[in-house]
Amino acid sequence: MSEETGKPKEGREASEDTKRPSHYAYSVRQDKEGNALFNRIGAAFGHKDSKGFTVELDAMPVDGRVTLRSPQDRLEAKRRGERAAPDDRDQDREA
């Protein structure tokens, strides 16, 4: 919002402020039992032309890896009573 008028800003800033993220950014670590622990560290917003994303991070993972997941993926897993699995690269790295 504009401080002068109290009305929403026009153009790009207004649309980005109200836009929902298409993906959430996570730092994923394994606990002692091998379960994936997802720590949300930011979000990704799709570009209007659908050719890229703007990623906003609130924190940087220690290992430098960021996992992007759609909100729907996590919601569906939760409804099924499952924990979200780490991506395949995490499993390959341990082998």
Secondary structure in CASP SS format (residue, H / E / C, confidence):
PFRMAT SS
TARGET T0000
AUTHOR 0000-0000-0000
METHOD secondary structure of the structure
MODEL  1
M C 1.00
S C 1.00
E C 1.00
E C 1.00
T C 1.00
G C 1.00
K C 1.00
P C 1.00
K C 1.00
E C 1.00
G C 1.00
R H 1.00
E H 1.00
A H 1.00
S H 1.00
E H 1.00
D H 1.00
T H 1.00
K C 1.00
R C 1.00
P C 1.00
S C 1.00
H E 1.00
Y E 1.00
A E 1.00
Y E 1.00
S E 1.00
V E 1.00
R E 1.00
Q E 1.00
D C 1.00
K C 1.00
E C 1.00
G C 1.00
N C 1.00
A E 1.00
L E 1.00
F E 1.00
N E 1.00
R E 1.00
I E 1.00
G E 1.00
A E 1.00
A E 1.00
F E 1.00
G E 1.00
H C 1.00
K C 1.00
D C 1.00
S C 1.00
K C 1.00
G C 1.00
F E 1.00
T E 1.00
V E 1.00
E E 1.00
L E 1.00
D C 1.00
A C 1.00
M C 1.00
P C 1.00
V C 1.00
D C 1.00
G C 1.00
R C 1.00
V C 1.00
T E 1.00
L E 1.00
R E 1.00
S C 1.00
P H 1.00
Q H 1.00
D H 1.00
R H 1.00
L H 1.00
E H 1.00
A H 1.00
K H 1.00
R H 1.00
R C 1.00
G C 1.00
E C 1.00
R C 1.00
A C 1.00
A C 1.00
P C 1.00
D C 1.00
D H 1.00
R H 1.00
D H 1.00
Q H 1.00
D H 1.00
R H 1.00
E H 1.00
A C 1.00
END
